[in-house]
Amino acid sequence: MAKQTQAQTINKVFMYISGIAAVLVLGLGGLAFWAHDYTSKMVRTELSAQKIYFPAKGDAALDPATYPNLQQYAGQIVDSPQKAKAYANGYIGRHLKKIADGKVYAEVSAESMKDPDNQKLQQQKQSLFQGETLRGMLLTSGYGFGTVGTIAGVVAYSAFVISGVLAVVAFMLRLRS
């Protein structure tokens, strides 16, 4: 049996490293794809179950002058991260700013504690609490987790490509040895 040259030994080492790395990156890609698929389905299912719809086109509640960026969603159900963000910020967010001259729940709540008999403040406090809660849920659960799922998808497909490149490198090194 012929003695291996240093170059052949290095070739074999890189071949094994490339092959092992290809398998590991493929596994990472599989996990990332599972996270992408699971998160995407969960976000769509949970958002759809809430049955939140943008007002229909022509509805006064979706006035084109006030909501020009939401016209593309008119009449649609909120069932994607993009729609959740648009509804939360573009629709609910604009309504919340009108309730107490732009004040947020924490500000109105503090004022209402100082004046507990003021019914207007109590009503504003309740409306802001409900609106900010729904807005926060849509941004966190709908947009936030949906975005994480999208990123997981990009990682998955990138890992599959990298794994393929590593496998080709390992194969080419195998042919050289």
BELTAVEN-V524125 format. One record per pair of residues at least 4 apart in sequence whose ideal C-beta (glycine too) atoms are under 6 Angstrom apart, sorted by the first residue. I is the first residue (numbers start at 0). J is the second residue. If there is no record, write none. Layout:
# BELTAVEN-V524125
i=I j=J
i=I j=J
This chain:
# BELTAVEN-V524125
i=3 j=7
i=3 j=8
i=7 j=176
i=10 j=172
i=10 j=175
i=10 j=176
i=11 j=176
i=13 j=17
i=13 j=172
i=14 j=169
i=14 j=172
i=14 j=173
i=17 j=165
i=17 j=168
i=17 j=169
i=18 j=169
i=20 j=24
i=20 j=165
i=21 j=162
i=21 j=165
i=21 j=166
i=24 j=158
i=24 j=161
i=24 j=162
i=25 j=162
i=27 j=158
i=28 j=155
i=28 j=158
i=28 j=159
i=31 j=151
i=31 j=154
i=31 j=155
i=31 j=158
i=32 j=155
i=33 j=37
i=34 j=38
i=34 j=151
i=35 j=148
i=35 j=151
i=35 j=152
i=35 j=155
i=38 j=144
i=38 j=148
i=39 j=148
i=40 j=44
i=42 j=46
i=42 j=144
i=42 j=145
i=43 j=78
i=46 j=77
i=46 j=78
i=46 j=141
i=47 j=78
i=51 j=77
i=52 j=76
i=53 j=72
i=53 j=73
i=53 j=75
i=54 j=58
i=54 j=60
i=54 j=61
i=55 j=73
i=55 j=74
i=56 j=73
i=56 j=74
i=61 j=66
i=61 j=73
i=63 j=67
i=63 j=70
i=68 j=89
i=69 j=85
i=69 j=89
i=72 j=82
i=72 j=85
i=77 j=82
i=77 j=83
i=77 j=86
i=80 j=141
i=80 j=142
i=80 j=145
i=80 j=146
i=83 j=87
i=83 j=137
i=83 j=141
i=83 j=142
i=84 j=88
i=84 j=142
i=85 j=89
i=86 j=90
i=87 j=91
i=87 j=134
i=87 j=137
i=87 j=138
i=88 j=92
i=91 j=130
i=91 j=134
i=95 j=130
i=96 j=101
i=98 j=123
i=98 j=126
i=98 j=127
i=99 j=107
i=99 j=123
i=102 j=106
i=102 j=107
i=104 j=108
i=104 j=127
i=104 j=128
i=104 j=131
i=107 j=123
i=107 j=124
i=107 j=127
i=108 j=124
i=110 j=120
i=111 j=120
i=111 j=121
i=111 j=124
i=114 j=120
i=123 j=127
i=127 j=131
i=135 j=139
i=136 j=140
i=137 j=141
i=138 j=142
i=139 j=143
i=140 j=144
i=141 j=145
i=158 j=162
